[in-house]
Amino acid sequence: MANFIHSLQEFVWGRGMLVFFLGAGIWFTIRSGFFQITKIHIWTANTIGALKKGKKTKNAKETASVTQFQSFCTALAATLGTGNITGVATALMFGGPGAIFWMWVSAFFGMMTTYAENFLGIKYRYKDEKGQWKGGAMVYMERGLGCKPLAVAFAVCCLGASFGMGNMVQGNSMAVGLEKAFHVPAFLSGSLCMIVVAVVLTGGMKRIAIFTERLVPVMAAIYLAGAMLVLFFYRDRIAGAFALIFQEAFRSSAAVGGVAGYSMKQAVRMGIARGIFSNEAGLGSSVMAHAQSDVEDPKIQGMWGILEVFIDTVLVCTITALVILVSQVPYWQAGDIDGTTLTGMAFASVIPWGKEFLAGATALFAFATMIGWFYFGAQTADYLAGEKGVKVYRFCYILITLPGCMIAPTMIWELSDALNGMMAVPNLLALFFLGKEVAYVGKK
């Protein structure tokens, strides 16, 4: 069984899938006239600028809605996970510094894929008899494409991935980190996690939105503050780290640390794959959160999607990569250490309690992902089985939190990877077929 799942994961995330993702991003980027660059003043003004002015982001106009910022934070909570720490370290270990450049490439084009997803999510959402918004990738597959089987396939894969990648993998990463750093037994951290998850989830979307609105900025600020301390200490090495990233992005082979180097093929594959895993552009997952926004213009919510990818990959992932590179920890010894340990070593090279700091940051990121992914799964459960399905799903999601923290989920990780990829196939197909409906500010 384990061999089958491993083979399935390798097949799903092969070269063809990465080209599929990148192709979608390139297509939407060209169609938009490189909107993420040429209209940067517009999308920043409608997101960051709107926050500064407090314009249409703080109070939802309808009880059935959440604010633009709350829906953004819920989506960002799911994407800002262990991938921003462990995933970046893994990209460096198996793809070399050049992988970071290709991670940026995937993020650059992924911004417009996420824009398109969120635009369609707002365009095709609808209200049920209780006045609640119903939206998500499966909704624009059914209402836009008229293809319910495709929508059901997406929903089933998303539901499965939420238990694995969204819950058990995150819980285990959190528990292992806390046990190594603070000697907290996995049973204790898992029990506490299950209780807090239950408290948050039983409050519905409003409570989830309020919780993530408060948690995401705080956890991001804490992590970035620690990272900036490391970068300040090694500030004379930052320029060299950037130079290394660009130099190795296009080299056929590069010697690192006196050992065999990385090929360009490795850099491209690891960089693009880790970028997709981190920001989830093209998976269709975050559409469920963005579709709940009180926004009326689909273009505005699309811009929040651009900001989501920017913060997740261009900002947080880049900072993690720089911390590892400037600290000169042995990222090339891929067979000897894991990604979390490597990043912990980088922080500990400057901060005496660096490993403990990273364990705490990982716990916050993992917990936020668990909350965000619950909402994604709940929307698909509602689509497949209605309110009763959501109640059963919520109970099961809370119940598996404890065992998830205690079981090493190697097989679950690979199965979730495969399910994520299988989510992406119907979503990317829908985006290609509905792509001409996506509109952009300043472009007819």
Secondary structure by P-SEA (a helix, b strand, c coil): caaaaaaaaaaaacaaaaaaaaaaaaaaaaaaccccccaaaaaaaaaaaaaaaccccccccccccccaaaaaaaaaaaaccccaaaaaaaaaaccccaaaaaaaaaaaaaaaaaaaaaaaaaacccccccccccccaaaaaacccccaaaaaaaaaaaaaaaaacccaaaaaaaaaaaaaaccccaaaaaaaaaaaaaaaaaacaaaaaaaaaacaaaaaaaaaaaaaaaaaaaccaaaaaaaaaaaacccccccccccccccaaaaaaaaaaaaaaacccccccaaaaaaacccccaaaaaaaaaaaaaaacccaaaaaaaaaaaacccccccccccaaaaaaaaaaccccaaaaaaaaaaaaaaaaaaaaaaaaaaaaaaacccaaaaaaaaaaaaaaaaaaaccccaaaaaaaaaaaaaaaaaaaaaaaaacccccccccc
